[in-house]
Amino acid sequence: MDRVTLSDEIISRMDAAGLSNTQRRIGSCLIQGMTNAEISATLNYRISWVRECVTEMLSKTGATNRTQLALYLTGHMVMDDE
């Protein structure tokens, strides 16, 4: 995986959502459009762990799917409670 530099805005949104360091790494891959299998292979995590983390990230952000989560993290979508 190419190293991605996250903008201050993305880092701030991850902070606001209370994402763990693991979830931040997964989120970085997710906003690049990677599938769970690709994230698993890239970060050397079990695919079940990636799925669990993505589900928790959806819950923390209020997103209902991966696309909404990626849009939220990149600042292209605001959730209702913001």
C-alpha positions as CSV (number, residue, x, y, z in Angstrom):
1,M,0.0,0.0,0.0
2,D,1.2,3.4,-0.8
3,R,1.5,5.5,2.3
4,V,-1.3,8.0,2.4
5,T,-1.0,11.4,4.1
6,L,-4.2,12.2,5.8
7,S,-5.3,15.9,5.8
8,D,-5.9,17.7,9.0
9,E,-9.6,17.7,8.2
10,I,-9.7,13.9,7.9
11,I,-7.7,13.5,11.1
12,S,-10.1,15.9,12.9
13,R,-13.1,13.9,11.7
14,M,-11.5,10.7,12.9
15,D,-10.8,12.3,16.3
16,A,-14.4,13.6,16.5
17,A,-15.8,10.1,15.8
18,G,-13.5,8.6,18.5
19,L,-11.8,6.2,16.1
20,S,-9.1,3.9,17.5
21,N,-5.6,3.8,15.9
22,T,-6.6,0.5,14.2
23,Q,-9.8,2.0,12.9
24,R,-7.9,5.0,11.6
25,R,-5.6,2.7,9.6
26,I,-8.6,0.8,8.3
27,G,-10.3,4.2,7.5
28,S,-7.3,5.3,5.6
29,C,-7.6,2.2,3.4
30,L,-11.3,2.5,3.1
31,I,-11.2,6.1,1.8
32,Q,-8.9,4.8,-0.9
33,G,-11.7,2.5,-2.0
34,M,-10.2,-0.8,-0.8
35,T,-12.4,-3.8,-0.1
36,N,-12.3,-5.6,3.3
37,A,-10.2,-8.3,1.6
38,E,-7.7,-5.7,0.3
39,I,-7.6,-4.0,3.7
40,S,-7.0,-7.3,5.4
41,A,-4.1,-8.2,3.1
42,T,-2.6,-4.7,3.2
43,L,-2.7,-4.3,7.0
44,N,-2.2,-8.0,7.8
45,Y,-5.4,-8.2,9.8
46,R,-7.9,-11.0,9.7
47,I,-10.8,-10.2,7.4
48,S,-13.3,-10.8,10.2
49,W,-11.4,-8.2,12.3
50,V,-11.6,-5.7,9.4
51,R,-15.4,-6.3,9.1
52,E,-15.8,-5.9,12.9
53,C,-13.9,-2.6,12.9
54,V,-15.8,-1.2,9.9
55,T,-19.1,-2.1,11.6
56,E,-17.9,-0.2,14.7
57,M,-16.8,2.7,12.6
58,L,-20.3,2.9,11.0
59,S,-21.8,2.9,14.5
60,K,-19.5,5.6,15.8
61,T,-20.0,7.9,12.8
62,G,-23.7,7.3,12.2
63,A,-23.0,6.2,8.6
64,T,-25.2,3.4,7.2
65,N,-22.7,2.0,4.7
66,R,-19.1,2.1,3.6
67,T,-19.7,4.8,1.0
68,Q,-21.2,7.1,3.6
69,L,-18.4,6.3,5.9
70,A,-15.8,7.2,3.3
71,L,-17.7,10.4,2.4
72,Y,-17.9,11.4,6.1
73,L,-14.2,10.8,6.8
74,T,-13.2,12.9,3.7
75,G,-15.6,15.7,4.7
76,H,-17.9,15.3,1.8
77,M,-20.9,14.3,3.9
78,V,-22.2,15.6,7.2
79,M,-24.2,13.4,9.4
80,D,-27.6,14.6,10.8
81,D,-26.3,15.2,14.3
82,E,-23.5,17.5,13.3
